[in-house]
Amino acid sequence: MTRVVLVVDDEADIRAIARVALETIAGWRMLEATSGDQALAALAGGVPDAVLMDHLLTGEDGLMVAARLRQEAGLTGVPILMMSAASTAPTSDDVDGFIAKPFNPRTLAAQISAAAGWNA
């Protein structure tokens, strides 16, 4: 099954590495956004299978964006996974999992699958 993951990160390098990891290595499709507003706009084209979002976006907190995605876009059944370089995982009722940065591109899809509760 081809998964679709929305990656929300304000760093172009992280999005580029995620694209290689998800599209080239895993064969999935990746949507991208650099902010909460762009993430909401990206959802107009359809609901992804998961959202992978940076905890510290420029001018925004990823946890607040996750809450907006749940409330404004109705992403109740879609796993939202938070990425962070912090040593402790950010927690919120709106976040379903955590992936540490930097991540290994070879294992990113497996990490997303595990955090989302999918069979890898």
Sequence and secondary structure as in RCSB ss.txt:
>XXXX:A:sequence
MTRVVLVVDDEADIRAIARVALETIAGWRMLEATSGDQALAALAGGVPDAVLMDHLLTGEDGLMVAARLRQEAGL
TGVPILMMSAASTAPTSDDVDGFIAKPFNPRTLAAQISAAAGWNA
>XXXX:A:secstr
   EEEEE S HHHHHHHHIIIIIIT  EEEEESSHHHHHHHGGG   SEEEEESEETTEEHHHHHHHHHHHS  
SSS EEEEESSSS    TT  EEEESS  TTTHHHHHHHHHT   
